[in-house]
Amino acid sequence: MLSSYDLAAGVLTGATILGYGYVTYAALAIRRTIAGGVYRKQALGLVLVAVLYALNATTSYYSPQTLDIYSLLSFLSFPLAFVMIFYWVDKSALAARLTDPLLRDTLHWSTVRFLIWTINISAVIISFSYTAYVGQLVFGSLSTNPPLYLLVIFLTPAYLSVSSGAVVLLVAVRRTADRTLKRHLEWFGFYLVFIFVLAGLIGNGLAIYSVEWSNLFGGAANAAGAFFLYKSARSLIPLYSFSNESDNRLGAVSPNAVPARVG
């Protein structure tokens, strides 16, 4: 017979998959209405984030102690979700530069981005390789007596992606002249704060008292966060038409584009 924890975990898993699944559908539908350029990359970034967080929801409630496909997916979904968040941050920072009347390179992002990409991808490869070599689930060892360096490496994509994104986008959102992009950045910012503070800091902090409560609280926060991600996707539907000059420079919105029916 299923325990109360199993039932709650099942409900939250289903809610998260449905929520992020709808975000994926909405972002893809909106992406089809966009001719090309910066907005298509924003929509793709939302799709990747939604898919990885849905995957994370299906693997975050249980901790198998053997190295199998399930445990590998559970391990990979966490850092890869933040790598996908950084993909969105990267494309958004570059888009903000294109929509800045002065074309300013915010915080030298065109150079810094390569360093952060290298660190994030290296962190995923190193921590995954260690896990495969040792032959046990990393989260299982992290909750008991993990090597400190492995914990730091494993969490690097999360903290580096969110912190660098917060800094560069706070500046970029003030400089962009594009209202559509500005709304998109703001809603995704709400999403980052929501999942990082509630699901990350508070949710993980509850693990001191109860791993089950930590999992359930973090899962509920992740499920609720799909709302902000959906609003971020919806904000890509332009409220106005660009001038011909802006269309030629950005290649962002098709002249024949029509709003997508995404609910």
Kinemage of the C-alpha trace (Angstrom):
@kinemage 1
@onewidth
@group {chain A} dominant
@subgroup {mainchain}
@vectorlist {calphas} color= white
{ca met a 1} P 0.000 0.000 0.000
{ca leu a 2} L 1.279 3.448 -0.899
{ca ser a 3} L 2.303 5.726 1.938
{ca ser a 4} L 1.126 9.316 2.319
{ca tyr a 5} L 4.521 10.463 1.094
{ca asp a 6} L 4.268 8.311 -2.041
{ca leu a 7} L 0.790 9.662 -2.808
{ca ala a 8} L 1.862 13.275 -2.292
{ca ala a 9} L 4.986 12.727 -4.396
{ca gly a 10} L 2.890 11.175 -7.153
{ca val a 11} L 0.452 14.097 -7.183
{ca leu a 12} L 3.253 16.662 -7.273
{ca thr a 13} L 5.054 14.747 -10.011
{ca gly a 14} L 1.919 14.686 -12.137
{ca ala a 15} L 1.219 18.384 -11.508
{ca thr a 16} L 4.779 19.343 -12.395
{ca ile a 17} L 4.814 17.292 -15.589
{ca leu a 18} L 1.460 18.734 -16.673
{ca gly a 19} L 2.526 22.292 -15.812
{ca tyr a 20} L 5.888 22.191 -17.553
{ca gly a 21} L 4.425 20.139 -20.378
{ca tyr a 22} L 1.967 22.939 -21.064
{ca val a 23} L 4.768 25.494 -20.884
{ca thr a 24} L 6.644 23.441 -23.489
{ca tyr a 25} L 3.584 23.366 -25.742
{ca ala a 26} L 2.990 27.102 -25.317
{ca ala a 27} L 6.615 28.045 -26.001
{ca leu a 28} L 6.742 25.856 -29.119
{ca ala a 29} L 3.443 27.292 -30.372
{ca ile a 30} L 4.675 30.836 -29.858
{ca arg a 31} L 8.023 29.993 -31.448
{ca arg a 32} L 6.225 28.938 -34.628
{ca thr a 33} L 4.717 32.419 -34.944
{ca ile a 34} L 8.149 34.079 -34.825
{ca ala a 35} L 10.116 34.387 -38.056
{ca gly a 36} L 13.556 34.189 -36.489
{ca gly a 37} L 16.141 36.080 -34.504
{ca val a 38} L 16.277 36.726 -30.796
{ca tyr a 39} L 12.769 35.728 -29.756
{ca arg a 40} L 13.004 32.229 -31.233
{ca lys a 41} L 16.060 31.566 -29.072
{ca gln a 42} L 14.193 32.804 -25.995
{ca ala a 43} L 11.326 30.424 -26.739
{ca leu a 44} L 13.741 27.527 -27.292
{ca gly a 45} L 15.414 28.299 -23.981
{ca leu a 46} L 12.046 28.092 -22.211
{ca val a 47} L 11.352 24.730 -23.857
{ca leu a 48} L 14.681 23.315 -22.691
{ca val a 49} L 14.205 24.584 -19.139
{ca ala a 50} L 10.643 23.204 -18.961
{ca val a 51} L 11.664 19.766 -20.241
{ca leu a 52} L 14.584 19.481 -17.797
{ca tyr a 53} L 12.490 20.565 -14.822
{ca ala a 54} L 9.764 18.077 -15.753
{ca leu a 55} L 12.462 15.385 -15.872
{ca asn a 56} L 13.831 16.545 -12.539
{ca ala a 57} L 10.353 16.252 -11.000
{ca thr a 58} L 10.069 12.594 -11.985
{ca thr a 59} L 13.389 11.674 -10.373
{ca ser a 60} L 13.711 13.892 -7.301
{ca tyr a 61} L 11.542 12.103 -4.721
{ca tyr a 62} L 13.398 8.822 -4.414
{ca ser a 63} L 17.058 7.908 -3.930
{ca pro a 64} L 17.973 4.527 -5.417
{ca gln a 65} L 21.310 3.245 -4.184
{ca thr a 66} L 22.322 1.413 -7.352
{ca leu a 67} L 23.684 3.016 -10.486
{ca asp a 68} L 20.998 2.568 -13.145
{ca ile a 69} L 19.264 4.661 -15.800
{ca tyr a 70} L 16.862 6.122 -13.254
{ca ser a 71} L 19.627 7.242 -10.920
{ca leu a 72} L 21.667 8.697 -13.774
{ca leu a 73} L 18.668 10.715 -14.975
{ca ser a 74} L 18.069 11.860 -11.420
{ca phe a 75} L 21.671 12.970 -11.149
{ca leu a 76} L 21.910 14.684 -14.534
{ca ser a 77} L 18.566 16.493 -14.511
{ca phe a 78} L 19.565 18.886 -11.737
{ca pro a 79} L 22.771 20.430 -13.152
{ca leu a 80} L 21.506 20.234 -16.739
{ca ala a 81} L 18.389 22.192 -15.785
{ca phe a 82} L 20.619 25.052 -14.664
{ca val a 83} L 22.816 24.728 -17.743
{ca met a 84} L 19.624 25.234 -19.776
{ca ile a 85} L 18.773 28.223 -17.605
{ca phe a 86} L 22.186 29.612 -18.458
{ca tyr a 87} L 21.468 29.014 -22.148
{ca trp a 88} L 18.428 31.244 -21.748
{ca val a 89} L 20.448 33.812 -19.769
{ca asp a 90} L 23.150 33.839 -22.442
{ca lys a 91} L 20.718 34.354 -25.326
{ca ser a 92} L 18.779 36.961 -23.360
{ca ala a 93} L 21.911 38.968 -22.604
{ca leu a 94} L 22.890 38.901 -26.276
{ca ala a 95} L 19.341 39.854 -27.281
{ca ala a 96} L 19.343 42.749 -24.820
{ca arg a 97} L 22.502 44.062 -26.452
{ca leu a 98} L 20.847 43.980 -29.886
{ca thr a 99} L 17.839 45.882 -28.545
{ca asp a 100} L 19.968 48.430 -26.690
{ca pro a 101} L 19.985 51.684 -28.711
{ca leu a 102} L 23.699 52.058 -27.914
{ca leu a 103} L 24.512 48.331 -28.498
{ca arg a 104} L 26.378 48.204 -25.189
{ca asp a 105} L 28.097 44.956 -24.233
{ca thr a 106} L 26.679 44.550 -20.722
{ca leu a 107} L 29.468 43.675 -18.267
{ca his a 108} L 31.591 42.449 -21.204
{ca trp a 109} L 29.173 39.550 -21.601
{ca ser a 110} L 30.380 38.618 -25.096
{ca thr a 111} L 33.667 37.570 -23.465
{ca val a 112} L 32.562 36.414 -20.003
{ca arg a 113} L 29.941 34.035 -21.421
{ca phe a 114} L 32.581 31.656 -22.808
{ca leu a 115} L 34.232 31.306 -19.407
{ca ile a 116} L 30.920 30.535 -17.664
{ca trp a 117} L 29.930 28.033 -20.360
{ca thr a 118} L 33.267 26.260 -19.902
{ca ile a 119} L 32.904 26.097 -16.108
{ca asn a 120} L 29.297 24.866 -16.222
{ca ile a 121} L 29.881 22.130 -18.787
{ca ser a 122} L 33.083 21.028 -17.037
{ca ala a 123} L 31.228 20.785 -13.720
{ca val a 124} L 28.591 18.492 -15.235
{ca ile a 125} L 31.186 16.270 -16.906
{ca ile a 126} L 33.438 16.008 -13.847
{ca ser a 127} L 30.670 15.244 -11.363
{ca phe a 128} L 28.990 12.777 -13.725
{ca ser a 129} L 32.302 11.019 -14.416
{ca tyr a 130} L 33.003 10.718 -10.700
{ca thr a 131} L 29.567 9.225 -10.109
{ca ala a 132} L 29.925 6.684 -12.881
{ca tyr a 133} L 33.403 5.726 -11.686
{ca val a 134} L 32.451 5.265 -8.060
{ca gly a 135} L 29.299 3.390 -9.086
{ca gln a 136} L 26.799 5.048 -6.759
{ca leu a 137} L 24.206 7.796 -6.934
{ca val a 138} L 25.805 11.138 -6.105
{ca phe a 139} L 22.819 12.461 -4.190
{ca gly a 140} L 22.894 9.366 -2.019
{ca ser a 141} L 26.463 10.150 -1.014
{ca leu a 142} L 25.926 13.903 -0.809
{ca ser a 143} L 23.345 13.417 1.923
{ca thr a 144} L 25.786 11.415 4.050
{ca asn a 145} L 29.482 12.120 3.635
{ca pro a 146} L 30.311 13.457 0.183
{ca pro a 147} L 33.697 14.836 -0.780
{ca leu a 148} L 33.455 18.593 -0.314
{ca tyr a 149} L 34.999 19.298 -3.709
{ca leu a 150} L 32.354 17.133 -5.403
{ca leu a 151} L 29.561 19.030 -3.685
{ca val a 152} L 31.053 22.327 -4.839
{ca ile a 153} L 31.524 21.095 -8.415
{ca phe a 154} L 28.047 19.564 -8.584
{ca leu a 155} L 26.318 22.752 -7.425
{ca thr a 156} L 28.441 25.056 -9.588
{ca pro a 157} L 25.981 25.256 -12.547
{ca ala a 158} L 23.124 26.231 -10.224
{ca tyr a 159} L 24.811 29.057 -8.374
{ca leu a 160} L 26.909 30.296 -11.274
{ca ser a 161} L 24.022 30.325 -13.752
{ca val a 162} L 21.557 32.061 -11.433
{ca ser a 163} L 24.005 34.564 -9.953
{ca ser a 164} L 25.592 35.600 -13.250
{ca gly a 165} L 22.176 35.733 -14.895
{ca ala a 166} L 20.750 37.905 -12.136
{ca val a 167} L 23.579 40.415 -12.413
{ca val a 168} L 23.727 40.733 -16.189
{ca leu a 169} L 19.956 40.718 -16.727
{ca leu a 170} L 19.298 43.349 -14.059
{ca val a 171} L 21.496 45.661 -16.111
{ca ala a 172} L 20.246 44.462 -19.485
{ca val a 173} L 16.546 44.866 -18.669
{ca arg a 174} L 17.173 48.553 -17.926
{ca arg a 175} L 19.018 49.116 -21.186
{ca thr a 176} L 16.825 47.329 -23.703
{ca ala a 177} L 14.373 49.441 -25.675
{ca asp a 178} L 12.239 46.418 -26.546
{ca arg a 179} L 9.144 46.198 -24.328
{ca thr a 180} L 8.438 42.607 -25.349
{ca leu a 181} L 11.917 41.460 -24.353
{ca lys a 182} L 11.729 43.506 -21.153
{ca arg a 183} L 8.500 41.766 -20.072
{ca his a 184} L 10.008 38.407 -20.969
{ca leu a 185} L 13.099 39.062 -18.850
{ca glu a 186} L 11.028 40.238 -15.903
{ca trp a 187} L 8.778 37.152 -15.823
{ca phe a 188} L 11.717 34.791 -16.124
{ca gly a 189} L 13.407 36.718 -13.324
{ca phe a 190} L 10.366 36.042 -11.114
{ca tyr a 191} L 10.684 32.363 -12.030
{ca leu a 192} L 14.369 32.225 -11.070
{ca val a 193} L 13.771 33.921 -7.721
{ca phe a 194} L 10.803 31.663 -6.978
{ca ile a 195} L 12.493 28.325 -7.640
{ca phe a 196} L 15.909 29.340 -6.317
{ca val a 197} L 14.649 30.754 -3.015
{ca leu a 198} L 11.723 28.404 -2.316
{ca ala a 199} L 12.719 25.157 -4.039
{ca gly a 200} L 16.451 25.672 -3.584
{ca leu a 201} L 17.358 27.475 -0.384
{ca ile a 202} L 14.264 26.829 1.736
{ca gly a 203} L 13.468 23.410 0.286
{ca asn a 204} L 16.996 22.090 0.726
{ca gly a 205} L 17.195 23.691 4.163
{ca leu a 206} L 14.259 21.569 5.319
{ca ala a 207} L 16.381 18.473 4.681
{ca ile a 208} L 17.992 19.137 8.074
{ca tyr a 209} L 14.692 18.189 9.695
{ca ser a 210} L 13.137 15.824 7.156
{ca val a 211} L 14.257 14.676 3.714
{ca glu a 212} L 10.672 13.825 2.813
{ca trp a 213} L 9.366 17.269 3.723
{ca ser a 214} L 12.274 18.809 1.838
{ca asn a 215} L 11.401 16.831 -1.282
{ca leu a 216} L 7.701 17.662 -1.065
{ca phe a 217} L 8.224 21.365 -0.404
{ca gly a 218} L 10.762 21.662 -3.216
{ca gly a 219} L 8.480 19.711 -5.538
{ca ala a 220} L 5.515 21.960 -4.772
{ca ala a 221} L 7.636 25.056 -5.421
{ca asn a 222} L 8.886 23.627 -8.725
{ca ala a 223} L 5.333 22.829 -9.794
{ca ala a 224} L 4.115 26.330 -8.904
{ca gly a 225} L 7.075 27.849 -10.729
{ca ala a 226} L 5.642 26.624 -14.027
{ca phe a 227} L 3.170 29.534 -13.828
{ca phe a 228} L 5.971 32.116 -14.040
{ca leu a 229} L 7.642 30.211 -16.859
{ca tyr a 230} L 4.331 30.172 -18.743
{ca lys a 231} L 3.917 33.926 -18.275
{ca ser a 232} L 7.457 34.372 -19.562
{ca ala a 233} L 6.530 32.409 -22.686
{ca arg a 234} L 3.303 34.366 -23.176
{ca ser a 235} L 5.199 37.633 -22.917
{ca leu a 236} L 7.012 36.780 -26.165
{ca ile a 237} L 3.784 37.381 -28.094
{ca pro a 238} L 4.404 40.954 -29.315
{ca leu a 239} L 1.910 43.619 -28.311
{ca tyr a 240} L 2.932 45.835 -31.203
{ca ser a 241} L 4.696 45.737 -34.555
{ca phe a 242} L 8.286 46.802 -35.039
{ca ser a 243} L 9.175 49.382 -37.607
{ca asn a 244} L 10.722 48.104 -40.830
{ca glu a 245} L 14.120 49.270 -39.643
{ca ser a 246} L 13.787 47.338 -36.390
{ca asp a 247} L 12.537 44.257 -38.222
{ca asn a 248} L 15.556 44.293 -40.496
{ca arg a 249} L 17.984 44.747 -37.634
{ca leu a 250} L 16.526 42.177 -35.221
{ca gly a 251} L 14.798 39.705 -37.509
{ca ala a 252} L 12.603 39.054 -34.489
{ca val a 253} L 8.952 39.136 -35.500
{ca ser a 254} L 7.357 38.032 -38.731
{ca pro a 255} L 5.158 40.700 -40.381
{ca asn a 256} L 2.519 38.005 -40.865
{ca ala a 257} L 2.794 36.548 -37.381
{ca val a 258} L -0.435 36.021 -35.477
{ca pro a 259} L -0.816 35.373 -31.761
{ca ala a 260} L -0.560 31.699 -30.874
{ca arg a 261} L -3.530 30.016 -29.225
{ca val a 262} L -1.953 28.814 -26.038
{ca gly a 263} L -4.791 29.344 -23.612
